[in-house]
Amino acid sequence: MAHFIGMARAARMLGIDRHTLQELVHDGQLETFEGQVDVEALRERYPGMLTDEPGILEHVRTLRQTAFARRVQEAVAPNPEALGAQLHKLDVELSIERHHARKYRQIVEDLVRKLNELHPTVTVEQRMLISDICCWLAGRMEDR
């Protein structure tokens, strides 16, 4: 399994500056993958390279495993503080929506009441229309 490191770290391992390493890549003497260099390819190509710390491969392996484990943990069990904040936000949004629903229900009930108050003072056709509207509104309110 290949172990990749960034260009800056590879340059330090070789004891050269990053610009020089980029020229090696540009000249085709060294291959990169998504801006990173394979440590084993560096060792094969430059067997006498100096490392800036002992056990670089083991260090890279540990970093990769830790990063993967952290990503899995975050995907499976998100941060409790973030979940708490999200839950609070949803609770506030639910309260607001419930308030709006009560308000709109009251408006519809007031409209039905107002239409029923008009009922005795209007023509027969208008009464039938008011009755139809009130029945329709009542049915819609029950459908919720």
N, C-alpha and C positions, 0 to 999 in steps of 0.2 A: 504494500500500500504506500503510495507516494505521500510525502510530507512536504508541504509547501510553506515557504516563509516569504515575507514581504521583501521588496527590492532593497530597502534601506538596511534591513538586517543582513541580507545576503552580502551587500557591499561591505558592511562591518566585518562579517566573517572572512571575507577575502582580503580585508585590509586595504580596500580601495574606496574611492568616493563613489557615490551613487551615479553620477554622470558617466564615469568610466564603465560601470556595470551596464548602464543603459546603452552605451556604445557597443559593448559585447553582444547584447541582445539584438541591437540594430544590425550589426555585422553578421548575425546568424551563428555566432559562436556559442550562444546560450539561448535556450528556449524558455518562454514564460507561459503561464496559464493565468488569465485574468489578473495580470500584474504581479503575479507571484512566481517564485522560482522553486523547483524541486530540490530539496537538500541533497538527496542522493546523487542527482545529476551534477550538482556542484562538487560533491566529493569525488565523483568519477573524473570530471573534467579538470578539477584543480585539487589533486590529492594532497598537496602540501599546504592547503589553505589554513589560516589561523582562525580559530573560533574565539569569539569574545567571551565565552563562558563554557565550562565543561558540560557534557551531557546535553547538548543542544537538541539532539533528536528526541531524547526522552522528555525534555522540556516541551517541545512542540507537540508530542503525543499527548502529554498531560493537558496542555492547553486545549487541544482539539476535543478530547474526551470531556473535559469539564464544560466547555462551551456547548457541546452537544447535549450533555446531561441538563444543563441549565435551560436550554431551549425546550427540551422535552418537559421539564418540570413546569416551566411557564405556560406551556400549551395545555398541560393536563390540569394543573392547579394554579390558576392565576393568583397574583398578589392579593392577599386579604384586604389590604388597605384600598386597593383599586376597586375590589368588589364591593367594599363597604361604601365607597364614594358613589359608585354606580347605583347601588341599591338606594341610597339616600336620594339621588337625583330622580330615579324612577318613582320613588314614593312621593316626592314633591310634585312631579308631573301628574301622577295619578290623582292627588288631592285637587290639583287645579282642574283637571278634566271632570272630576266628580262635581266640583263647584259649578262648572259650566253646564253640565248635564242637568243639575237641579234648577239652575237659572232658566234654561231653555224649556224645561218641563213646566215651570211656573208660567212662562210666557204663553205656552200653548194652552194651559188651563185657564189663564186669564182671557185668552182669545175666545175659547169656548163659552166662558161665562158672559163675555161681552156680546157674543152672537146670540146667546139665549135671552139676554136682556132686550135685544132688538126684536125678538120673535113676535111679541104681541102687537107691535106697531107697524108691521110691514104687510105687504100684499101676500096672497096665497103662494104665488110663484116664488117670492122672496123667502117665505117660510120654508118651502120645500128645499130651496137652495141652502138656506142656513142649516136645516136639518141634515141634509146630505153632507155638508162640510163638517158639522159636528160629529156625525157618525164616522166619517172618514178619519178625522183627527183622532177620535177615541180608538179606532181600530189600529191606527199607526202607533199610538202610544202603547198599546198592548203588545204590538209586535216586537218591541224593543227587546 
